[in-house]
Amino acid sequence: MNATDTIFALALASNHQPEQHFRRVYHQLRQLGSLQCSSIFLIPCRDGVGADYWNAACLLSSAVALTELNAQLKAMELASGRVRPSHKISLDIDLIAWGQSLNQMQFNLKKLPLALDVKIPMQELWSHAAFWHPPHIYPQVALDLTQS
């Protein structure tokens, strides 16, 4: 990480052609900086409507400005075919927090309180009280995203 880089904590989700969309977005995020990703968990839709989701978290260290990153994340969603509102989600990318180090992160107030499908994968990458959750039995998806 460079002195000017910011760490962005991202939550990813898809329940429509998730392998295709996860592979594409991981490749795109790697182009923006250093990327560390959690396991992918298969978690039911929050409101019980629609297919189960693939959920993952990423820590992106990048020199990209916050406003530019937000624009790029929305463009990635749109390029995946994201339609709002819908229960068939090609790609959802949420910016959960950002900062100069994991000890100095600012949470995105629009995303609070954090849902379980955000907490489970994020806790693998970042030990913080905000990600505490009770034990779970959600399976992990076996997919090597280093292969594009």
C-alpha positions, 0 to 999 in steps of 0.5 A, a space after each residue: 500500500 502506498 502512502 496515498 492509497 485508501 483501503 475500501 471495504 466492499 461487499 459483493 453479491 449476486 444471485 443471477 449468473 454469479 460465477 460469471 459476474 464474480 469473475 468479471 468484477 474480481 478482474 476489474 477490481 484488481 485493475 484498481 489496486 491491491 485486492 484481498 477477498 474473502 471466501 464466497 458464501 451461499 446465503 439465502 435472499 434477505 427477504 426470502 424472495 429470489 435465489 440464494 446469493 453468492 456473498 463475498 467481501 473485498 479489501 481494495 487498496 487503491 489510489 482511486 478517489 472515493 467519488 471515482 470509485 463509487 462511480 466505477 462500482 456503479 458502472 460495474 453493476 450497470 455493465 453486469 446488467 443490474 436492474 433495479 428493483 429486482 430479485 434477480 441480481 446480476 451484481 451488487 457492490 456495496 462500499 461498506 467503509 474506507 480509510 487509511 488503515 483498518 484501525 481508522 475506517 469510516 463506515 458508510 452510514 447508508 449501509 448501517 446496520 450491516 446485514 448478516 450477508 455482509 458481516 459473515 464474509 467481511 469478518 474473514 478479512 477484518 476483525 471488527 466488532 461491527 462484523 460480529 455474528 452468531 455461528 452460521 452454517 452457510 456453505 462456501 462456494 468452491 471457486 478459484 477467482 485467481 483464474 480469469 
